[in-house]
Amino acid sequence: MSGTRKPIIGVVSCTKELGGYQIQAVNDFYLRAVKDFGGLPIMLAPEMSGDDVATILDMCDGFLFPGSHSNVAPHRYNATHEESHKDEARDELSLTLIRHAVDQNI
């Protein structure tokens, strides 16, 4: 076993519907890209408790915010138009992780 730990990269998933079920998804090429560059990707499902987010923040060395079919909710950037494809839980987790990454110079 190697003494060097791979960097753990949290990849934010998005909510999609598949066969009538709500699923969490990340396109495989994002996960492969992290692995190809020596990281260990873990998929982060948006709806988690504050304690879970704190654990993720302590555990991850970096984050990847992949594209998604959902768009950022307009109220997040002071717009007023309606957006049919939004994922509020994904927005909340992503913004929390981004703030942490900036604060910690990740």
Secondary structure, DSSP 4 states (H G I P E B T S, - for coil): --SSPPPEEEEE-EEEEETTEEEEE--HHHHHHHHHTT-EEEEE-S---HHHHHHHHHH-SEEE----SSB--GGGGT--S--SSB-HHHHHHHHHHHHHHHHTT-
